[in-house]
Amino acid sequence: MISLFLVLAVGTCLTNSFVPEKEKDPKYWRDQAQQTLKYALRLQKLNTNVAKNVIMFLGDGMGVSTVTATRILKGQLHHNPGEETRLEMDKFPYVALSKTYNTNAQVPDSAGTATAYLCGVKANEGTVGVSAATQRSQCNTTQGNEVTSILHWAKDAGKSVGIVTTTRVNHATPSAAYAHSADRDWYSDNEMPPEALRQGCKDIAYQLMHNVKDIEVIMGGGRKYMFPKNRTDVEYEMDEKSRGTRLDGLNLIDTWKSFKPRHKHSHYVWNRTELLTLDPHTVDYLLGLFEPGDLQYELNRNNTTDPSLSEMVEVAVKILSKNPKGFFLLVEGGRIDHGHHEGKAKLALHEAVEMDRAIGKAGTMTSLEDTLTIVTADHSHVFTFGGYTPRGNSIFGLAPMVSDTDNKPFTAILYGNGPGYKVVGGERENIYTVDYAHSNYQAQSAVPLRYETHGGEDVAVFAKGPMAHLLHGVHEQNYIAHVMAYAACVGANQDHCASASSAGGPSPGPLLLLLTLLPLGTLF
């Protein structure tokens, strides 16, 4: 039962809350709803064009609560209350829910989920680019169980392809696009057990350079996994942890260069200045590795050495757009997840705001008529915000009352578990004694853990462009890959594409019904 004190405190706070003057007039809400209704009615005319281009934005760990908090933060960064703000993904006309569980996990990880939405097949936790017949860390269960991705299918169809991430380019999400590994942590051979090496398994960095040799754009972090053991890093010369890791002595940057045709223009860059001085119109292949490991958080980013996600996306789209057959681009806002794991919500949400900027940038460079854009997450986190906060309350601020149990204040943002669990003198820490607005502040959690965990609830899928309406309800996560392939006429299910070509345009007709009736496993 809610105490009288809490009711009075909340009531007083909300009475004094800021309300924009226009919102006091019922006409404002009625007009807004009528405009939304008119837009919705126009959606009855479906966009059944063939998607020349497909862009997938993956917010790692970007559950629905993170999306909402990001929306508020974006608005507040522009000096607005925040709640009424629209993210770029909010403007997409179609929204669905994705069931994120792995074949062996109720609450998933980023590797098994990446295999689902990129390869169209659900998989075990910790594995990438392989079916559920592969057991994690068991190299000898890999052969014969490899599954290919939408990146492969697009490349086979003659399209250009690219990967852009704020994590290592051989991290869980991007690696499912090109690698087949029983363990997501096999970044280089240095991280592999001797048994796996003896059995012939290859590390993920090696596979990046060898499995699909002509990926046009690769950008992110992970420099150290490309160089021989103890090779000094170009940027952090005195940092031992930034040195090369490879035991096989390979220089994979040289390997990457050697695979490119001499008449093509290939560029390897390691800092923002080099990247932004390139003329994308004269670049055929680009490898950009901007950190030894993951990129810096957006709030900590060095504007000289590290490009933002939106800057990388702009360069990638310019390079890939030169192909008249179109392109597939995977973009990962990967450090949203890392911020949450550390319990540092401010870092996580600023990562998500930057990804939204990148979504907007890609939108200005492409057309709804020929580009399918999907924004989703691989999984959620045990991140929440509440506490009856008033309108316009800082998303990083306090709830309007103290606890009616321990009489201490609490922030609106909390975690179900994680490193923010603090006990001082046998009681919950009084956050008045700490700087809870600091970037590195770890929000309080209910259960102490060194690292906060993923959440198991469904995540949102936002879609716009050709065939976006196929994302329309509650779907298994692996369905997303099949929608992208169907829309772009890549992969195995292309009967509708032949009829579209002969008719001079897209005409899926009854095959849309066929797509919904056939078991997904029969398509790829």
Buried (B, 14 or more C-beta within 10 A) or exposed (E): EEEEEBEEBBEEBBEEBEEEEEEEEEEEEEEEEEEEEEEEEEEEEEBBBBBBBBBBBBBBBBBBBBBBBBBBBBBBEEEBBBBBBEBBBBEBBBBBBBBBBBBBBEBBBBBBBBBBBBBBBBBBBBBBBBBBEBBBBBBEBBEEBBBBBBBBBBBEBEBBBBBBBBBBBBBBBBBBBBBBBBBBBBBBBBBBEEEBBEBEBBBBBBBBBBBBBEBBBBBBBBBBBBBBBEBBBEBBEEEEEBBBBBBBEBBBBEBBBEEBEEEEEBBBBBBBEBBEEBEBEEBBBBBBBBBBBBBBBBBEBEEEBBBBBBBBBBBBBBBBBBBEEBBBBBBBBBBBBBBBBBBBBBBBBBBBBBBBBBBBBBBEBBEBEBBBBBBBBBBBBBBBBEBBBBBBBBBBBBBBBBEEEEEBBBBBBBBBBBBBBBEEEEEBBBBEEEEBEEBEBBBBBEEEBEEBBBBBBBBBBBBBBBBBBBBEEEBBBBBBBBBBBBBBBBBEBBEBBEBBBEEEEBBBEEBBEBBEEEEBEEBB
